[in-house]
Amino acid sequence: MPIEILKVKDFYLQFILKNSDISIANAIRRILISEIPTMAIDVVTFEINSTIQQDEFLAHRLGLVPLVSNNEQFVETKDCNCPNGCPKCIIKLTCDVTYTEKAKLQGLTDNQPVYLTSLDIHSDNNSGVKPVVYKNCPHGIQIAKLNPGQSIKFKATAKLGKGKYHAKWAPLSIATFVPSKNNSFVFTMETNGSLTALDALKKALDILYEKLNQINPNLNFE
């Protein structure tokens, strides 16, 4: 399965899959979307939420914030031997934001609203897990608006998962392919920032080879 890279950026990749058929092309696409492990916020416990947004709504938004991590150091909770979660399978995150502190830091006046962003979420240890920061959004992903007198404080738990469990673990925002000449397919893919597009492709191919070898080890897909 020769692959020719046409265009590559941090989170964007376009390539040609040569000498293949549509079953393999679709398998790669499905693995990219649903089989690559990533970290995502799974449980949120609110201590304070005086905004107009309900806890459940904010928890859903927090789960969709892409997290950057070295996923090789973690295992899924179902594969861990610990009874109630450990640093190998879960990461604890915290957030404590008040309108007054935010407005003071940003130098705002006249009761202007401030925003809880992904940059306000912090890991409680040196795990390296943190929300992604986009070049065109250096101040973080906006999650909730805070008006004067409002505040948000919560604790969250992030864990490893896959897109087939829930969309919040899906690392790609775009994954398409179109047929080309000579049994080739042109792929276009873009990640949400939790990992680079090139890393996502490498992981997807590793997963595909592993699945093929499970079907028939004698084929030796390497």
Backbone torsions as a table, in degrees:
resi	resn	phi	psi	omega
1	MET	NA	77.9	177.3
2	PRO	-64.4	141.0	178.4
3	ILE	-123.9	129.4	177.3
4	GLU	-112.9	120.2	179.7
5	ILE	-78.8	125.3	178.8
6	LEU	-96.5	-44.1	-178.4
7	LYS	-151.4	133.8	-179.5
8	VAL	-140.2	134.2	170.7
9	LYS	-131.3	-170.7	-178.5
10	ASP	-56.7	-54.6	-174.3
11	PHE	-111.6	4.3	-175.8
12	TYR	-124.0	139.6	179.4
13	LEU	-149.5	135.8	172.8
14	GLN	-128.5	129.0	-177.0
15	PHE	-146.8	164.5	176.9
16	ILE	-110.8	126.0	172.5
17	LEU	-94.1	114.8	-172.6
18	LYS	-101.7	156.7	173.8
19	ASN	50.1	50.0	-177.9
20	SER	-134.1	-172.0	174.5
21	ASP	-133.2	172.9	-171.3
22	ILE	-67.1	-26.1	179.7
23	SER	-66.1	-42.5	178.2
24	ILE	-68.9	-41.8	179.2
25	ALA	-59.8	-44.1	-179.3
26	ASN	-70.3	-32.7	177.0
27	ALA	-63.4	-43.3	178.3
28	ILE	-62.2	-44.2	-179.8
29	ARG	-61.7	-45.3	-178.5
30	ARG	-65.7	-37.6	178.0
31	ILE	-66.9	-41.4	177.9
32	LEU	-56.9	-40.2	-175.9
33	ILE	-79.8	-39.8	-165.2
34	SER	-121.6	-7.3	-171.1
35	GLU	-116.3	-12.0	-177.3
36	ILE	-82.0	122.9	-178.4
37	PRO	-71.2	136.7	173.7
38	THR	-141.6	165.6	176.2
39	MET	-92.9	143.5	175.5
40	ALA	-153.8	152.5	176.5
41	ILE	-68.3	129.0	-174.8
42	ASP	-115.3	-36.1	-178.7
43	VAL	-130.0	132.6	178.4
44	VAL	-127.1	130.3	176.0
45	THR	-117.4	113.9	-177.8
46	PHE	-88.1	129.3	171.9
47	GLU	-95.0	-37.2	177.3
48	ILE	-140.0	132.8	171.1
49	ASN	-152.2	94.1	-178.3
50	SER	-102.6	15.1	175.6
51	THR	-82.0	175.4	179.4
52	ILE	-80.6	-9.1	-178.8
53	GLN	-82.4	136.3	178.5
54	GLN	-72.1	154.0	-179.3
55	ASP	-56.2	-44.0	-176.9
56	GLU	-63.3	-38.5	-180.0
57	PHE	-66.5	-44.4	179.0
58	LEU	-65.8	-38.8	178.9
59	ALA	-62.2	-39.8	177.8
60	HIS	-63.4	-43.4	178.5
61	ARG	-62.8	-42.6	-179.4
62	LEU	-62.8	-38.0	179.0
63	GLY	-63.4	-26.7	-178.2
64	LEU	-89.6	0.2	175.9
65	VAL	-75.6	118.0	-179.3
66	PRO	-63.8	136.4	178.7
67	LEU	-112.2	133.7	176.1
68	VAL	-90.8	131.5	-179.3
69	SER	-160.2	163.8	170.4
70	ASN	-91.1	90.9	-171.5
71	ASN	-65.5	-16.2	-178.8
72	GLU	-67.0	-22.6	-176.9
73	GLN	-87.3	-3.8	-177.6
74	PHE	-114.7	158.6	173.7
75	VAL	-128.2	158.0	176.1
76	GLU	-67.9	148.8	-177.1
77	THR	-59.0	-32.7	179.8
78	LYS	-69.5	-18.1	-179.7
79	ASP	-102.6	2.4	-178.1
80	CYS	-97.6	146.5	-176.9
81	ASN	-87.4	-5.9	-177.0
82	CYS	-72.7	153.6	-176.9
83	PRO	-78.9	-37.6	-172.0
84	ASN	-133.4	24.1	179.8
85	GLY	98.3	136.1	-179.8
86	CYS	-144.1	173.0	-178.6
87	PRO	-60.3	-13.8	178.3
88	LYS	-81.4	-21.0	-174.6
89	CYS	-125.9	-17.7	177.8
90	ILE	-136.7	154.0	174.6
91	ILE	-127.5	133.0	179.9
92	LYS	-96.1	134.7	-179.2
93	LEU	-124.0	152.8	179.5
94	THR	-134.3	159.8	176.8
95	CYS	-154.5	133.2	179.0
96	ASP	-145.5	102.5	-174.3
97	VAL	-130.2	132.7	173.2
98	THR	-120.5	153.6	179.4
99	TYR	-59.8	-44.8	-175.5
100	THR	-60.0	-46.4	-178.9
101	GLU	-65.5	-43.2	-179.4
102	LYS	-64.0	-46.7	-178.7
103	ALA	-63.2	-37.9	178.9
104	LYS	-66.0	-43.1	179.6
105	LEU	-63.8	-35.6	-177.1
106	GLN	-91.3	-3.1	178.3
107	GLY	67.1	35.1	-177.3
108	LEU	-89.2	151.4	178.5
109	THR	-135.4	179.0	175.4
110	ASP	58.2	33.9	175.5
111	ASN	57.5	36.2	177.1
112	GLN	-69.8	142.2	179.7
113	PRO	-69.9	151.6	174.1
114	VAL	-119.3	172.0	-174.9
115	TYR	-128.9	135.7	165.9
116	LEU	-74.0	125.6	-179.6
117	THR	-123.1	172.6	180.0
118	SER	-62.8	-23.4	179.6
119	LEU	-73.0	-11.3	177.4
120	ASP	-85.8	-2.3	179.7
121	ILE	-96.9	127.1	-174.4
122	HIS	-128.8	143.4	173.8
123	SER	-78.4	143.3	-177.5
124	ASP	-88.6	9.7	174.6
125	ASN	-149.2	-168.3	-178.0
126	ASN	-95.9	43.5	-176.6
127	SER	-71.5	-22.9	-175.9
128	GLY	85.1	-0.9	178.2
129	VAL	-82.2	126.3	-179.5
130	LYS	-156.9	155.6	177.6
131	PRO	-63.9	147.0	180.0
132	VAL	-68.9	147.6	175.3
133	VAL	-119.4	118.7	-179.7
134	TYR	-88.3	147.4	179.8
135	LYS	-61.2	-36.4	-179.4
136	ASN	-89.2	6.1	179.1
137	CYS	-144.3	62.9	-172.7
138	PRO	-67.6	-15.6	-178.4
139	HIS	-93.1	6.6	176.3
140	GLY	94.1	167.5	179.9
141	ILE	-81.1	125.6	179.0
142	GLN	-70.6	131.0	-177.0
143	ILE	-114.6	-43.1	-178.3
144	ALA	-153.7	148.7	177.8
145	LYS	-94.9	136.4	177.4
146	LEU	-115.1	127.3	174.6
147	ASN	-98.5	168.5	-179.2
148	PRO	-50.4	132.1	179.1
149	GLY	88.5	-6.2	-176.8
150	GLN	-96.7	156.0	179.4
151	SER	-155.5	160.7	177.3
152	ILE	-136.9	131.2	175.1
153	LYS	-140.4	128.1	-179.8
154	PHE	-152.7	163.8	169.7
155	LYS	-119.1	142.6	-177.1
156	ALA	-135.8	156.7	176.6
157	THR	-123.2	126.0	176.1
158	ALA	-106.5	143.4	177.6
159	LYS	-144.9	166.4	-178.2
160	LEU	-78.4	139.4	178.5
161	GLY	-159.0	-176.0	-179.0
162	LYS	-131.0	156.5	-178.5
163	GLY	-59.2	-25.2	180.0
164	LYS	-71.8	-17.5	175.5
165	TYR	-83.3	-44.8	-177.5
166	HIS	-163.9	147.4	-176.9
167	ALA	-60.7	-23.6	-178.2
168	LYS	-66.6	-19.6	177.1
169	TRP	-94.2	-2.6	179.6
170	ALA	-74.8	122.2	-175.5
171	PRO	-81.3	-13.6	-175.8
172	LEU	-107.7	141.8	172.6
173	SER	-100.3	-23.1	177.2
174	ILE	-137.9	133.8	174.2
175	ALA	-154.5	99.4	-178.5
176	THR	-133.7	159.6	171.6
177	PHE	-147.5	152.2	176.5
178	VAL	-131.1	144.0	178.3
179	PRO	-63.9	145.2	175.2
180	SER	-127.1	-171.2	-177.4
181	LYS	-77.6	159.2	175.0
182	ASN	57.3	48.3	177.0
183	ASN	55.2	42.9	178.7
184	SER	-119.7	161.3	-179.0
185	PHE	-138.8	134.7	179.3
186	VAL	-97.3	116.6	-179.8
187	PHE	-97.8	141.9	169.8
188	THR	-127.8	125.1	-177.7
189	MET	-141.7	148.6	178.2
190	GLU	-145.6	130.2	-179.6
191	THR	-90.9	168.4	177.9
192	ASN	-86.8	3.6	178.4
193	GLY	104.6	-10.7	179.4
194	SER	-66.6	-23.8	172.1
195	LEU	-156.5	161.9	-178.6
196	THR	-72.3	159.0	-179.1
197	ALA	-63.7	-38.8	-179.1
198	LEU	-66.5	-40.5	176.6
199	ASP	-64.0	-38.6	179.2
200	ALA	-62.5	-42.5	179.1
201	LEU	-64.2	-43.4	179.8
202	LYS	-61.6	-43.4	179.9
203	LYS	-65.1	-39.4	180.0
204	ALA	-63.6	-42.3	179.3
205	LEU	-66.8	-38.8	176.6
206	ASP	-60.8	-42.3	179.6
207	ILE	-65.5	-41.0	178.5
208	LEU	-62.2	-46.4	179.4
209	TYR	-61.9	-39.2	179.2
210	GLU	-64.3	-41.5	178.9
211	LYS	-65.4	-42.1	179.4
212	LEU	-64.5	-38.4	178.5
213	ASN	-69.2	-28.5	176.0
214	GLN	-69.1	-33.5	178.2
215	ILE	-68.7	-44.6	-179.6
216	ASN	-149.2	94.3	-178.6
217	PRO	-59.4	-24.8	-178.2
218	ASN	-70.7	-17.0	179.3
219	LEU	-72.1	-26.7	175.0
220	ASN	53.1	64.0	177.5
221	PHE	-76.4	100.0	179.5
222	GLU	-131.8	NA	NA
